[in-house]
Amino acid sequence: MCCFFTALIFAGPRLAILVWWVYSPVYIYSLFDTWIWPLLGFIFLPWSTLNYMIVAPGGIIGFDWIILGLGIFADMATYFGGYRERARVPYGDQIP
């Protein structure tokens, strides 16, 4: 169950971005000037990219910054959350 949850966290926002791009490519192309930023966001910061896609059309003002901050927090929690749990794994403290 833990592996399924981990796979869902890593694949969830990427799958949502991919489905959104398939169903509405004009919307995605209107948000980004070049193809490199959505690609980098898809690979490295999927939660932040997904939140940006939600709040960007009306301009980023006020509460939208909090939503983007939550996306950055979710990305960091996804990447660094497992580091704390290594102590629970047998011989996890010996992994470099």
mmCIF file as gemmi writes it, N, C-alpha and C atoms, coordinates in Angstrom:
data_model
loop_
_atom_site.group_PDB
_atom_site.id
_atom_site.type_symbol
_atom_site.label_atom_id
_atom_site.label_alt_id
_atom_site.label_comp_id
_atom_site.label_asym_id
_atom_site.label_entity_id
_atom_site.label_seq_id
_atom_site.pdbx_PDB_ins_code
_atom_site.Cartn_x
_atom_site.Cartn_y
_atom_site.Cartn_z
_atom_site.occupancy
_atom_site.B_iso_or_equiv
_atom_site.pdbx_formal_charge
_atom_site.auth_seq_id
_atom_site.auth_asym_id
_atom_site.pdbx_PDB_model_num
ATOM 1 N N . MET Axp A 1 ? 0.822 -1.19 0 1 0 ? 1 A 1
ATOM 2 C CA . MET Axp A 1 ? 0 0 0 1 0 ? 1 A 1
ATOM 3 C C . MET Axp A 1 ? 0.867 1.255 0 1 0 ? 1 A 1
ATOM 4 N N . CYS Axp A 2 ? 1.978 1.207 0.712 1 0 ? 2 A 1
ATOM 5 C CA . CYS Axp A 2 ? 2.863 2.365 0.779 1 0 ? 2 A 1
ATOM 6 C C . CYS Axp A 2 ? 3.465 2.663 -0.596 1 0 ? 2 A 1
ATOM 7 N N . CYS Axp A 3 ? 3.83 1.625 -1.323 1 0 ? 3 A 1
ATOM 8 C CA . CYS Axp A 3 ? 4.402 1.82 -2.663 1 0 ? 3 A 1
ATOM 9 C C . CYS Axp A 3 ? 3.36 2.395 -3.619 1 0 ? 3 A 1
ATOM 10 N N . PHE Axp A 4 ? 2.113 1.955 -3.473 1 0 ? 4 A 1
ATOM 11 C CA . PHE Axp A 4 ? 1.047 2.492 -4.316 1 0 ? 4 A 1
ATOM 12 C C . PHE Axp A 4 ? 0.845 3.979 -4.036 1 0 ? 4 A 1
ATOM 13 N N . PHE Axp A 5 ? 0.849 4.356 -2.76 1 0 ? 5 A 1
ATOM 14 C CA . PHE Axp A 5 ? 0.688 5.756 -2.39 1 0 ? 5 A 1
ATOM 15 C C . PHE Axp A 5 ? 1.844 6.6 -2.917 1 0 ? 5 A 1
ATOM 16 N N . THR Axp A 6 ? 3.048 6.096 -2.808 1 0 ? 6 A 1
ATOM 17 C CA . THR Axp A 6 ? 4.215 6.81 -3.322 1 0 ? 6 A 1
ATOM 18 C C . THR Axp A 6 ? 4.143 6.972 -4.832 1 0 ? 6 A 1
ATOM 19 N N . ALA Axp A 7 ? 3.767 5.922 -5.528 1 0 ? 7 A 1
ATOM 20 C CA . ALA Axp A 7 ? 3.627 6.002 -6.983 1 0 ? 7 A 1
ATOM 21 C C . ALA Axp A 7 ? 2.534 6.982 -7.378 1 0 ? 7 A 1
ATOM 22 N N . LEU Axp A 8 ? 1.46 7.025 -6.615 1 0 ? 8 A 1
ATOM 23 C CA . LEU Axp A 8 ? 0.373 7.966 -6.896 1 0 ? 8 A 1
ATOM 24 C C . LEU Axp A 8 ? 0.819 9.407 -6.697 1 0 ? 8 A 1
ATOM 25 N N . ILE Axp A 9 ? 1.619 9.659 -5.669 1 0 ? 9 A 1
ATOM 26 C CA . ILE Axp A 9 ? 2.108 11.018 -5.423 1 0 ? 9 A 1
ATOM 27 C C . ILE Axp A 9 ? 3.028 11.461 -6.552 1 0 ? 9 A 1
ATOM 28 N N . PHE Axp A 10 ? 3.908 10.56 -7.003 1 0 ? 10 A 1
ATOM 29 C CA . PHE Axp A 10 ? 4.832 10.936 -8.065 1 0 ? 10 A 1
ATOM 30 C C . PHE Axp A 10 ? 4.141 11.033 -9.428 1 0 ? 10 A 1
ATOM 31 N N . ALA Axp A 11 ? 3.191 10.166 -9.706 1 0 ? 11 A 1
ATOM 32 C CA . ALA Axp A 11 ? 2.556 10.136 -11.023 1 0 ? 11 A 1
ATOM 33 C C . ALA Axp A 11 ? 1.31 11.011 -11.103 1 0 ? 11 A 1
ATOM 34 N N . GLY Axp A 12 ? 0.686 11.316 -9.996 1 0 ? 12 A 1
ATOM 35 C CA . GLY Axp A 12 ? -0.581 12.043 -9.984 1 0 ? 12 A 1
ATOM 36 C C . GLY Axp A 12 ? -0.553 13.375 -10.7 1 0 ? 12 A 1
ATOM 37 N N . PRO Axp A 13 ? 0.311 14.313 -10.297 1 0 ? 13 A 1
ATOM 38 C CA . PRO Axp A 13 ? 0.289 15.614 -10.973 1 0 ? 13 A 1
ATOM 39 C C . PRO Axp A 13 ? 0.78 15.534 -12.414 1 0 ? 13 A 1
ATOM 40 N N . ARG Axp A 14 ? 1.705 14.647 -12.688 1 0 ? 14 A 1
ATOM 41 C CA . ARG Axp A 14 ? 2.19 14.493 -14.066 1 0 ? 14 A 1
ATOM 42 C C . ARG Axp A 14 ? 1.084 13.955 -14.966 1 0 ? 14 A 1
ATOM 43 N N . LEU Axp A 15 ? 0.328 13.013 -14.454 1 0 ? 15 A 1
ATOM 44 C CA . LEU Axp A 15 ? -0.79 12.476 -15.219 1 0 ? 15 A 1
ATOM 45 C C . LEU Axp A 15 ? -1.861 13.552 -15.429 1 0 ? 15 A 1
ATOM 46 N N . ALA Axp A 16 ? -2.107 14.362 -14.416 1 0 ? 16 A 1
ATOM 47 C CA . ALA Axp A 16 ? -3.098 15.442 -14.55 1 0 ? 16 A 1
ATOM 48 C C . ALA Axp A 16 ? -2.648 16.462 -15.591 1 0 ? 16 A 1
ATOM 49 N N . ILE Axp A 17 ? -1.366 16.826 -15.593 1 0 ? 17 A 1
ATOM 50 C CA . ILE Axp A 17 ? -0.842 17.76 -16.594 1 0 ? 17 A 1
ATOM 51 C C . ILE Axp A 17 ? -0.959 17.165 -17.985 1 0 ? 17 A 1
ATOM 52 N N . LEU Axp A 18 ? -0.633 15.9 -18.119 1 0 ? 18 A 1
ATOM 53 C CA . LEU Axp A 18 ? -0.704 15.235 -19.427 1 0 ? 18 A 1
ATOM 54 C C . LEU Axp A 18 ? -2.138 15.168 -19.948 1 0 ? 18 A 1
ATOM 55 N N . VAL Axp A 19 ? -3.071 14.819 -19.088 1 0 ? 19 A 1
ATOM 56 C CA . VAL Axp A 19 ? -4.48 14.752 -19.502 1 0 ? 19 A 1
ATOM 57 C C . VAL Axp A 19 ? -4.99 16.135 -19.859 1 0 ? 19 A 1
ATOM 58 N N . TRP Axp A 20 ? -4.629 17.14 -19.081 1 0 ? 20 A 1
ATOM 59 C CA . TRP Axp A 20 ? -5.051 18.509 -19.363 1 0 ? 20 A 1
ATOM 60 C C . TRP Axp A 20 ? -4.481 18.982 -20.689 1 0 ? 20 A 1
ATOM 61 N N . TRP Axp A 21 ? -3.23 18.624 -20.983 1 0 ? 21 A 1
ATOM 62 C CA . TRP Axp A 21 ? -2.608 19.017 -22.245 1 0 ? 21 A 1
ATOM 63 C C . TRP Axp A 21 ? -3.28 18.315 -23.431 1 0 ? 21 A 1
ATOM 64 N N . VAL Axp A 22 ? -3.665 17.054 -23.269 1 0 ? 22 A 1
ATOM 65 C CA . VAL Axp A 22 ? -4.322 16.313 -24.358 1 0 ? 22 A 1
ATOM 66 C C . VAL Axp A 22 ? -5.7 16.907 -24.655 1 0 ? 22 A 1
ATOM 67 N N . TYR Axp A 23 ? -6.446 17.26 -23.619 1 0 ? 23 A 1
ATOM 68 C CA . TYR Axp A 23 ? -7.797 17.761 -23.825 1 0 ? 23 A 1
ATOM 69 C C . TYR Axp A 23 ? -7.865 19.247 -24.155 1 0 ? 23 A 1
ATOM 70 N N . SER Axp A 24 ? -6.852 20.016 -23.772 1 0 ? 24 A 1
ATOM 71 C CA . SER Axp A 24 ? -6.885 21.453 -24.029 1 0 ? 24 A 1
ATOM 72 C C . SER Axp A 24 ? -5.484 21.995 -24.312 1 0 ? 24 A 1
ATOM 73 N N . PRO Axp A 25 ? -4.899 21.624 -25.44 1 0 ? 25 A 1
ATOM 74 C CA . PRO Axp A 25 ? -3.535 22.079 -25.731 1 0 ? 25 A 1
ATOM 75 C C . PRO Axp A 25 ? -3.437 23.584 -25.967 1 0 ? 25 A 1
ATOM 76 N N . VAL Axp A 26 ? -4.478 24.204 -26.48 1 0 ? 26 A 1
ATOM 77 C CA . VAL Axp A 26 ? -4.449 25.646 -26.723 1 0 ? 26 A 1
ATOM 78 C C . VAL Axp A 26 ? -4.335 26.397 -25.401 1 0 ? 26 A 1
ATOM 79 N N . TYR Axp A 27 ? -4.996 25.909 -24.381 1 0 ? 27 A 1
ATOM 80 C CA . TYR Axp A 27 ? -4.914 26.517 -23.054 1 0 ? 27 A 1
ATOM 81 C C . TYR Axp A 27 ? -3.485 26.46 -22.521 1 0 ? 27 A 1
ATOM 82 N N . ILE Axp A 28 ? -2.842 25.328 -22.653 1 0 ? 28 A 1
ATOM 83 C CA . ILE Axp A 28 ? -1.47 25.168 -22.168 1 0 ? 28 A 1
ATOM 84 C C . ILE Axp A 28 ? -0.52 26.05 -22.974 1 0 ? 28 A 1
ATOM 85 N N . TYR Axp A 29 ? -0.688 26.085 -24.281 1 0 ? 29 A 1
ATOM 86 C CA . TYR Axp A 29 ? 0.192 26.915 -25.116 1 0 ? 29 A 1
ATOM 87 C C . TYR Axp A 29 ? 0.02 28.402 -24.817 1 0 ? 29 A 1
ATOM 88 N N . SER Axp A 30 ? -1.172 28.796 -24.381 1 0 ? 30 A 1
ATOM 89 C CA . SER Axp A 30 ? -1.388 30.212 -24.059 1 0 ? 30 A 1
ATOM 90 C C . SER Axp A 30 ? -0.75 30.607 -22.719 1 0 ? 30 A 1
ATOM 91 N N . LEU Axp A 31 ? -0.502 29.641 -21.846 1 0 ? 31 A 1
ATOM 92 C CA . LEU Axp A 31 ? 0.102 29.942 -20.545 1 0 ? 31 A 1
ATOM 93 C C . LEU Axp A 31 ? 1.614 30.125 -20.62 1 0 ? 31 A 1
ATOM 94 N N . PHE Axp A 32 ? 2.262 29.367 -21.474 1 0 ? 32 A 1
ATOM 95 C CA . PHE Axp A 32 ? 3.718 29.357 -21.53 1 0 ? 32 A 1
ATOM 96 C C . PHE Axp A 32 ? 4.193 29.883 -22.882 1 0 ? 32 A 1
ATOM 97 N N . ASP Axp A 33 ? 5.25 30.691 -22.859 1 0 ? 33 A 1
ATOM 98 C CA . ASP Axp A 33 ? 5.788 31.258 -24.095 1 0 ? 33 A 1
ATOM 99 C C . ASP Axp A 33 ? 6.615 30.252 -24.886 1 0 ? 33 A 1
ATOM 100 N N . THR Axp A 34 ? 7.273 29.355 -24.191 1 0 ? 34 A 1
ATOM 101 C CA . THR Axp A 34 ? 8.152 28.386 -24.824 1 0 ? 34 A 1
ATOM 102 C C . THR Axp A 34 ? 7.855 26.998 -24.274 1 0 ? 34 A 1
ATOM 103 N N . TRP Axp A 35 ? 8.343 25.988 -24.913 1 0 ? 35 A 1
ATOM 104 C CA . TRP Axp A 35 ? 8.06 24.619 -24.496 1 0 ? 35 A 1
ATOM 105 C C . TRP Axp A 35 ? 8.962 24.145 -23.359 1 0 ? 35 A 1
ATOM 106 N N . ILE Axp A 36 ? 10.054 24.864 -23.072 1 0 ? 36 A 1
ATOM 107 C CA . ILE Axp A 36 ? 11.015 24.395 -22.079 1 0 ? 36 A 1
ATOM 108 C C . ILE Axp A 36 ? 10.467 24.504 -20.652 1 0 ? 36 A 1
ATOM 109 N N . TRP Axp A 37 ? 9.726 25.567 -20.329 1 0 ? 37 A 1
ATOM 110 C CA . TRP Axp A 37 ? 9.225 25.727 -18.962 1 0 ? 37 A 1
ATOM 111 C C . TRP Axp A 37 ? 8.197 24.674 -18.583 1 0 ? 37 A 1
ATOM 112 N N . PRO Axp A 38 ? 7.226 24.365 -19.434 1 0 ? 38 A 1
ATOM 113 C CA . PRO Axp A 38 ? 6.314 23.284 -19.045 1 0 ? 38 A 1
ATOM 114 C C . PRO Axp A 38 ? 7.009 21.933 -18.954 1 0 ? 38 A 1
ATOM 115 N N . LEU Axp A 39 ? 8.01 21.708 -19.799 1 0 ? 39 A 1
ATOM 116 C CA . LEU Axp A 39 ? 8.746 20.438 -19.739 1 0 ? 39 A 1
ATOM 117 C C . LEU Axp A 39 ? 9.525 20.325 -18.433 1 0 ? 39 A 1
ATOM 118 N N . LEU Axp A 40 ? 10.235 21.383 -18.054 1 0 ? 40 A 1
ATOM 119 C CA . LEU Axp A 40 ? 10.975 21.371 -16.792 1 0 ? 40 A 1
ATOM 120 C C . LEU Axp A 40 ? 10.026 21.258 -15.597 1 0 ? 40 A 1
ATOM 121 N N . GLY Axp A 41 ? 8.904 21.945 -15.67 1 0 ? 41 A 1
ATOM 122 C CA . GLY Axp A 41 ? 7.922 21.831 -14.602 1 0 ? 41 A 1
ATOM 123 C C . GLY Axp A 41 ? 7.334 20.436 -14.521 1 0 ? 41 A 1
ATOM 124 N N . PHE Axp A 42 ? 7.09 19.818 -15.653 1 0 ? 42 A 1
ATOM 125 C CA . PHE Axp A 42 ? 6.556 18.462 -15.697 1 0 ? 42 A 1
ATOM 126 C C . PHE Axp A 42 ? 7.534 17.478 -15.06 1 0 ? 42 A 1
ATOM 127 N N . ILE Axp A 43 ? 8.819 17.675 -15.296 1 0 ? 43 A 1
ATOM 128 C CA . ILE Axp A 43 ? 9.829 16.747 -14.783 1 0 ? 43 A 1
ATOM 129 C C . ILE Axp A 43 ? 10.159 17.021 -13.321 1 0 ? 43 A 1
ATOM 130 N N . PHE Axp A 44 ? 10.441 18.277 -12.953 1 0 ? 44 A 1
ATOM 131 C CA . PHE Axp A 44 ? 10.985 18.579 -11.638 1 0 ? 44 A 1
ATOM 132 C C . PHE Axp A 44 ? 9.974 19.121 -10.632 1 0 ? 44 A 1
ATOM 133 N N . LEU Axp A 45 ? 9.029 19.94 -11.057 1 0 ? 45 A 1
ATOM 134 C CA . LEU Axp A 45 ? 8.072 20.577 -10.139 1 0 ? 45 A 1
ATOM 135 C C . LEU Axp A 45 ? 6.633 20.374 -10.623 1 0 ? 45 A 1
ATOM 136 N N . PRO Axp A 46 ? 6.137 19.159 -10.611 1 0 ? 46 A 1
ATOM 137 C CA . PRO Axp A 46 ? 4.809 18.92 -11.188 1 0 ? 46 A 1
ATOM 138 C C . PRO Axp A 46 ? 3.663 19.563 -10.405 1 0 ? 46 A 1
ATOM 139 N N . TRP Axp A 47 ? 3.725 19.568 -9.074 1 0 ? 47 A 1
ATOM 140 C CA . TRP Axp A 47 ? 2.648 20.184 -8.302 1 0 ? 47 A 1
ATOM 141 C C . TRP Axp A 47 ? 2.605 21.688 -8.53 1 0 ? 47 A 1
ATOM 142 N N . SER Axp A 48 ? 3.772 22.318 -8.573 1 0 ? 48 A 1
ATOM 143 C CA . SER Axp A 48 ? 3.823 23.765 -8.805 1 0 ? 48 A 1
ATOM 144 C C . SER Axp A 48 ? 3.33 24.112 -10.206 1 0 ? 48 A 1
ATOM 145 N N . THR Axp A 49 ? 3.705 23.308 -11.181 1 0 ? 49 A 1
ATOM 146 C CA . THR Axp A 49 ? 3.257 23.541 -12.556 1 0 ? 49 A 1
ATOM 147 C C . THR Axp A 49 ? 1.745 23.386 -12.662 1 0 ? 49 A 1
ATOM 148 N N . LEU Axp A 50 ? 1.212 22.376 -12.011 1 0 ? 50 A 1
ATOM 149 C CA . LEU Axp A 50 ? -0.234 22.163 -12.031 1 0 ? 50 A 1
ATOM 150 C C . LEU Axp A 50 ? -0.967 23.323 -11.363 1 0 ? 50 A 1
ATOM 151 N N . ASN Axp A 51 ? -0.459 23.789 -10.229 1 0 ? 51 A 1
ATOM 152 C CA . ASN Axp A 51 ? -1.082 24.944 -9.566 1 0 ? 51 A 1
ATOM 153 C C . ASN Axp A 51 ? -0.948 26.207 -10.399 1 0 ? 51 A 1
ATOM 154 N N . TYR Axp A 52 ? 0.181 26.381 -11.07 1 0 ? 52 A 1
ATOM 155 C CA . TYR Axp A 52 ? 0.349 27.541 -11.947 1 0 ? 52 A 1
ATOM 156 C C . TYR Axp A 52 ? -0.665 27.494 -13.087 1 0 ? 52 A 1
ATOM 157 N N . MET Axp A 53 ? -0.896 26.311 -13.63 1 0 ? 53 A 1
ATOM 158 C CA . MET Axp A 53 ? -1.872 26.182 -14.711 1 0 ? 53 A 1
ATOM 159 C C . MET Axp A 53 ? -3.278 26.53 -14.245 1 0 ? 53 A 1
ATOM 160 N N . ILE Axp A 54 ? -3.551 26.328 -12.969 1 0 ? 54 A 1
ATOM 161 C CA . ILE Axp A 54 ? -4.872 26.635 -12.428 1 0 ? 54 A 1
ATOM 162 C C . ILE Axp A 54 ? -5.052 28.137 -12.219 1 0 ? 54 A 1
ATOM 163 N N . VAL Axp A 55 ? -4.031 28.825 -11.68 1 0 ? 55 A 1
ATOM 164 C CA . VAL Axp A 55 ? -4.205 30.226 -11.282 1 0 ? 55 A 1
ATOM 165 C C . VAL Axp A 55 ? -3.713 31.244 -12.295 1 0 ? 55 A 1
ATOM 166 N N . ALA Axp A 56 ? -2.928 30.851 -13.281 1 0 ? 56 A 1
ATOM 167 C CA . ALA Axp A 56 ? -2.285 31.81 -14.175 1 0 ? 56 A 1
ATOM 168 C C . ALA Axp A 56 ? -3.216 32.554 -15.134 1 0 ? 56 A 1
ATOM 169 N N . PRO Axp A 57 ? -4.303 31.99 -15.63 1 0 ? 57 A 1
ATOM 170 C CA . PRO Axp A 57 ? -5.077 32.713 -16.653 1 0 ? 57 A 1
ATOM 171 C C . PRO Axp A 57 ? -5.6 34.07 -16.207 1 0 ? 57 A 1
ATOM 172 N N . GLY Axp A 58 ? -5.979 34.243 -14.974 1 0 ? 58 A 1
ATOM 173 C CA . GLY Axp A 58 ? -6.498 35.527 -14.517 1 0 ? 58 A 1
ATOM 174 C C . GLY Axp A 58 ? -5.423 36.439 -13.964 1 0 ? 58 A 1
ATOM 175 N N . GLY Axp A 59 ? -4.182 36.024 -14.026 1 0 ? 59 A 1
ATOM 176 C CA . GLY Axp A 59 ? -3.101 36.785 -13.415 1 0 ? 59 A 1
ATOM 177 C C . GLY Axp A 59 ? -2.876 36.31 -11.989 1 0 ? 59 A 1
ATOM 178 N N . ILE Axp A 60 ? -1.652 36.361 -11.556 1 0 ? 60 A 1
ATOM 179 C CA . ILE Axp A 60 ? -1.329 35.87 -10.22 1 0 ? 60 A 1
ATOM 180 C C . ILE Axp A 60 ? -1.35 37.054 -9.258 1 0 ? 60 A 1
ATOM 181 N N . ILE Axp A 61 ? -2.423 37.136 -8.487 1 0 ? 61 A 1
ATOM 182 C CA . ILE Axp A 61 ? -2.579 38.219 -7.517 1 0 ? 61 A 1
ATOM 183 C C . ILE Axp A 61 ? -3.16 37.644 -6.231 1 0 ? 61 A 1
ATOM 184 N N . GLY Axp A 62 ? -2.846 38.247 -5.118 1 0 ? 62 A 1
ATOM 185 C CA . GLY Axp A 62 ? -3.447 37.909 -3.841 1 0 ? 62 A 1
ATOM 186 C C . GLY Axp A 62 ? -3.277 36.469 -3.41 1 0 ? 62 A 1
ATOM 187 N N . PHE Axp A 63 ? -4.402 35.787 -3.245 1 0 ? 63 A 1
ATOM 188 C CA . PHE Axp A 63 ? -4.44 34.419 -2.732 1 0 ? 63 A 1
ATOM 189 C C . PHE Axp A 63 ? -3.756 33.422 -3.669 1 0 ? 63 A 1
ATOM 190 N N . ASP Axp A 64 ? -3.58 33.787 -4.927 1 0 ? 64 A 1
ATOM 191 C CA . ASP Axp A 64 ? -2.928 32.893 -5.89 1 0 ? 64 A 1
ATOM 192 C C . ASP Axp A 64 ? -1.493 32.578 -5.481 1 0 ? 64 A 1
ATOM 193 N N . TRP Axp A 65 ? -0.819 33.511 -4.826 1 0 ? 65 A 1
ATOM 194 C CA . TRP Axp A 65 ? 0.548 33.259 -4.364 1 0 ? 65 A 1
ATOM 195 C C . TRP Axp A 65 ? 0.576 32.166 -3.304 1 0 ? 65 A 1
ATOM 196 N N . ILE Axp A 66 ? -0.461 32.101 -2.485 1 0 ? 66 A 1
ATOM 197 C CA . ILE Axp A 66 ? -0.541 31.042 -1.478 1 0 ? 66 A 1
ATOM 198 C C . ILE Axp A 66 ? -0.738 29.694 -2.144 1 0 ? 66 A 1
ATOM 199 N N . ILE Axp A 67 ? -1.556 29.658 -3.173 1 0 ? 67 A 1
ATOM 200 C CA . ILE Axp A 67 ? -1.767 28.408 -3.91 1 0 ? 67 A 1
ATOM 201 C C . ILE Axp A 67 ? -0.472 27.945 -4.563 1 0 ? 67 A 1
ATOM 202 N N . LEU Axp A 68 ? 0.283 28.865 -5.15 1 0 ? 68 A 1
ATOM 203 C CA . LEU Axp A 68 ? 1.576 28.503 -5.728 1 0 ? 68 A 1
ATOM 204 C C . LEU Axp A 68 ? 2.557 28.05 -4.647 1 0 ? 68 A 1
ATOM 205 N N . GLY Axp A 69 ? 2.524 28.693 -3.493 1 0 ? 69 A 1
ATOM 206 C CA . GLY Axp A 69 ? 3.375 28.273 -2.38 1 0 ? 69 A 1
ATOM 207 C C . GLY Axp A 69 ? 3.038 26.874 -1.908 1 0 ? 69 A 1
ATOM 208 N N . LEU Axp A 70 ? 1.755 26.537 -1.897 1 0 ? 70 A 1
ATOM 209 C CA . LEU Axp A 70 ? 1.362 25.172 -1.537 1 0 ? 70 A 1
ATOM 210 C C . LEU Axp A 70 ? 1.867 24.159 -2.558 1 0 ? 70 A 1
ATOM 211 N N . GLY Axp A 71 ? 1.905 24.553 -3.828 1 0 ? 71 A 1
ATOM 212 C CA . GLY Axp A 71 ? 2.459 23.674 -4.852 1 0 ? 71 A 1
ATOM 213 C C . GLY Axp A 71 ? 3.94 23.431 -4.642 1 0 ? 71 A 1
ATOM 214 N N . ILE Axp A 72 ? 4.671 24.479 -4.302 1 0 ? 72 A 1
ATOM 215 C CA . ILE Axp A 72 ? 6.101 24.327 -4.034 1 0 ? 72 A 1
ATOM 216 C C . ILE Axp A 72 ? 6.311 23.462 -2.794 1 0 ? 72 A 1
ATOM 217 N N . PHE Axp A 73 ? 5.489 23.681 -1.765 1 0 ? 73 A 1
ATOM 218 C CA . PHE Axp A 73 ? 5.579 22.856 -0.568 1 0 ? 73 A 1
ATOM 219 C C . PHE Axp A 73 ? 5.289 21.39 -0.886 1 0 ? 73 A 1
ATOM 220 N N . ALA Axp A 74 ? 4.29 21.126 -1.726 1 0 ? 74 A 1
ATOM 221 C CA . ALA Axp A 74 ? 3.966 19.744 -2.092 1 0 ? 74 A 1
ATOM 222 C C . ALA Axp A 74 ? 5.112 19.099 -2.869 1 0 ? 74 A 1
ATOM 223 N N . ASP Axp A 75 ? 5.762 19.863 -3.75 1 0 ? 75 A 1
ATOM 224 C CA . ASP Axp A 75 ? 6.92 19.323 -4.465 1 0 ? 75 A 1
ATOM 225 C C . ASP Axp A 75 ? 8.053 18.984 -3.514 1 0 ? 75 A 1
ATOM 226 N N . MET Axp A 76 ? 8.329 19.87 -2.583 1 0 ? 76 A 1
ATOM 227 C CA . MET Axp A 76 ? 9.401 19.606 -1.626 1 0 ? 76 A 1
ATOM 228 C C . MET Axp A 76 ? 9.057 18.426 -0.726 1 0 ? 76 A 1
ATOM 229 N N . ALA Axp A 77 ? 7.811 18.323 -0.304 1 0 ? 77 A 1
ATOM 230 C CA . ALA Axp A 77 ? 7.402 17.202 0.539 1 0 ? 77 A 1
ATOM 231 C C . ALA Axp A 77 ? 7.492 15.887 -0.227 1 0 ? 77 A 1
ATOM 232 N N . THR Axp A 78 ? 7.186 15.922 -1.513 1 0 ? 78 A 1
ATOM 233 C CA . THR Axp A 78 ? 7.284 14.715 -2.322 1 0 ? 78 A 1
ATOM 234 C C . THR Axp A 78 ? 8.72 14.243 -2.434 1 0 ? 78 A 1
ATOM 235 N N . TYR Axp A 79 ? 9.631 15.168 -2.66 1 0 ? 79 A 1
ATOM 236 C CA . TYR Axp A 79 ? 11.027 14.787 -2.855 1 0 ? 79 A 1
ATOM 237 C C . TYR Axp A 79 ? 11.762 14.507 -1.556 1 0 ? 79 A 1
ATOM 238 N N . PHE Axp A 80 ? 11.514 15.291 -0.526 1 0 ? 80 A 1
ATOM 239 C CA . PHE Axp A 80 ? 12.302 15.177 0.694 1 0 ? 80 A 1
ATOM 240 C C . PHE Axp A 80 ? 11.587 14.427 1.812 1 0 ? 80 A 1
ATOM 241 N N . GLY Axp A 81 ? 10.337 14.063 1.628 1 0 ? 81 A 1
ATOM 242 C CA . GLY Axp A 81 ? 9.608 13.352 2.676 1 0 ? 81 A 1
ATOM 243 C C . GLY Axp A 81 ? 10.149 11.961 2.94 1 0 ? 81 A 1
ATOM 244 N N . GLY Axp A 82 ? 10.638 11.307 1.919 1 0 ? 82 A 1
ATOM 245 C CA . GLY Axp A 82 ? 11.174 9.962 2.093 1 0 ? 82 A 1
ATOM 246 C C . GLY Axp A 82 ? 12.5 9.934 2.81 1 0 ? 82 A 1
ATOM 247 N N . TYR Axp A 83 ? 13.22 11.033 2.799 1 0 ? 83 A 1
ATOM 248 C CA . TYR Axp A 83 ? 14.522 11.082 3.458 1 0 ? 83 A 1
ATOM 249 C C . TYR Axp A 83 ? 14.374 10.879 4.967 1 0 ? 83 A 1
ATOM 250 N N . ARG Axp A 84 ? 13.333 11.441 5.545 1 0 ? 84 A 1
ATOM 251 C CA . ARG Axp A 84 ? 13.099 11.31 6.978 1 0 ? 84 A 1
ATOM 252 C C . ARG Axp A 84 ? 12.688 9.887 7.342 1 0 ? 84 A 1
ATOM 253 N N . GLU Axp A 85 ? 12.026 9.196 6.433 1 0 ? 85 A 1
ATOM 254 C CA . GLU Axp A 85 ? 11.521 7.854 6.716 1 0 ? 85 A 1
ATOM 255 C C . GLU Axp A 85 ? 12.574 6.763 6.546 1 0 ? 85 A 1
ATOM 256 N N . ARG Axp A 86 ? 13.778 7.12 6.124 1 0 ? 86 A 1
ATOM 257 C CA . ARG Axp A 86 ? 14.808 6.098 5.932 1 0 ? 86 A 1
ATOM 258 C C . ARG Axp A 86 ? 15.186 5.413 7.229 1 0 ? 86 A 1
ATOM 259 N N . ALA Axp A 87 ? 14.994 6.063 8.349 1 0 ? 87 A 1
ATOM 260 C CA . ALA Axp A 87 ? 15.348 5.463 9.634 1 0 ? 87 A 1
ATOM 261 C C . ALA Axp A 87 ? 14.459 4.265 9.953 1 0 ? 87 A 1
ATOM 262 N N . ARG Axp A 88 ? 13.265 4.214 9.388 1 0 ? 88 A 1
ATOM 263 C CA . ARG Axp A 88 ? 12.361 3.09 9.641 1 0 ? 88 A 1
ATOM 264 C C . ARG Axp A 88 ? 12.748 1.852 8.861 1 0 ? 88 A 1
ATOM 265 N N . VAL Axp A 89 ? 13.505 2.006 7.796 1 0 ? 89 A 1
ATOM 266 C CA . VAL Axp A 89 ? 13.894 0.885 6.959 1 0 ? 89 A 1
ATOM 267 C C . VAL Axp A 89 ? 15.116 0.207 7.576 1 0 ? 89 A 1
ATOM 268 N N . PRO Axp A 90 ? 15.123 -1.129 7.652 1 0 ? 90 A 1
ATOM 269 C CA . PRO Axp A 90 ? 16.322 -1.789 8.168 1 0 ? 90 A 1
ATOM 270 C C . PRO Axp A 90 ? 17.538 -1.439 7.313 1 0 ? 90 A 1
ATOM 271 N N . TYR Axp A 91 ? 18.597 -1.072 7.943 1 0 ? 91 A 1
ATOM 272 C CA . TYR Axp A 91 ? 19.837 -0.648 7.301 1 0 ? 91 A 1
ATOM 273 C C . TYR Axp A 91 ? 19.643 0.637 6.49 1 0 ? 91 A 1
ATOM 274 N N . GLY Axp A 92 ? 18.594 1.384 6.733 1 0 ? 92 A 1
ATOM 275 C CA . GLY Axp A 92 ? 18.34 2.618 5.996 1 0 ? 92 A 1
ATOM 276 C C . GLY Axp A 92 ? 19.317 3.722 6.341 1 0 ? 92 A 1
ATOM 277 N N . ASP Axp A 93 ? 19.87 3.668 7.549 1 0 ? 93 A 1
ATOM 278 C CA . ASP Axp A 93 ? 20.822 4.703 7.925 1 0 ? 93 A 1
ATOM 279 C C . ASP Axp A 93 ? 22.169 4.508 7.258 1 0 ? 93 A 1
ATOM 280 N N . GLN Axp A 94 ? 22.394 3.363 6.636 1 0 ? 94 A 1
ATOM 281 C CA . GLN Axp A 94 ? 23.658 3.111 5.949 1 0 ? 94 A 1
ATOM 282 C C . GLN Axp A 94 ? 23.593 3.413 4.452 1 0 ? 94 A 1
ATOM 283 N N . ILE Axp A 95 ? 22.423 3.802 3.964 1 0 ? 95 A 1
ATOM 284 C CA . ILE Axp A 95 ? 22.271 4.141 2.558 1 0 ? 95 A 1
ATOM 285 C C . ILE Axp A 95 ? 22.846 5.529 2.338 1 0 ? 95 A 1
ATOM 286 N N . PRO Axp A 96 ? 23.722 5.696 1.363 1 0 ? 96 A 1
ATOM 287 C CA . PRO Axp A 96 ? 24.333 7.013 1.156 1 0 ? 96 A 1
ATOM 288 C C . PRO Axp A 96 ? 23.364 8.036 0.631 1 0 ? 96 A 1
